[in-house]
Amino acid sequence: MDLLISYHRTLVEGLLLVLLLNLVLPWILRGHPARRIFYTRIGYFAFWAFWAMTVFSGLIVWIFAGRPVSLPILVMLGVMILLPMLDGYRAIRLRRLWLEEKDGLGFHTLIVLLEILAVVATILVSIFLK
């Protein structure tokens, strides 16, 4: 069981790292629109890969631990639903902004910061409300 929990924790850390890279890379590549769009799209794929692995491992840990539904589990399930909704909204909105020849960095930063905040809040809830 400890191995499953450590694997899930490693995936959550990887998801946070991908979110931080998604936050920083567009600002680094601000002067190169084509490169920024390219790396933003790669960031989408990395986000979805880590999100899927994290959700799957979390559900496996929850099933094998046999724990009842508690507040930390509900928060994790809520964030599991919230993250793809925010990321999908970000992708659709950024595409519209790019087609209008606008930068969209402020909007991108806001959404990614909300995603990071949701993941960090989930980690804090799971630590302090065991």
Stockholm file with secondary structure:
# STOCKHOLM 1.0

chainA/1-130         MDLLISYHRTLVEGLLLVLLLNLVLPWILRGHPARRIFYTRIGYFAFWAFWAMTVFSGLIVWIFAGRPVSLPILVMLGVMILLPMLDGYRAIRLRRLWLEEKDGLGFHTLIVLLEILAVVATILVSIFLK
#=GR chainA/1-130 SS CHHHHHHHHHHHHHHHHHHHHHHHHHHHTTTCHHHHHHHHHHHHHHHHHHHHHHHHHHHHHHHHHTCCCCHHHHHHHHHHHHHHHHHHHHHHHHHHHHHTTCCCHHHHHHHHHHHHHHHHHHHHHHHHTC
#=GC SS_cons         CHHHHHHHHHHHHHHHHHHHHHHHHHHHTTTCHHHHHHHHHHHHHHHHHHHHHHHHHHHHHHHHHTCCCCHHHHHHHHHHHHHHHHHHHHHHHHHHHHHTTCCCHHHHHHHHHHHHHHHHHHHHHHHHTC
//
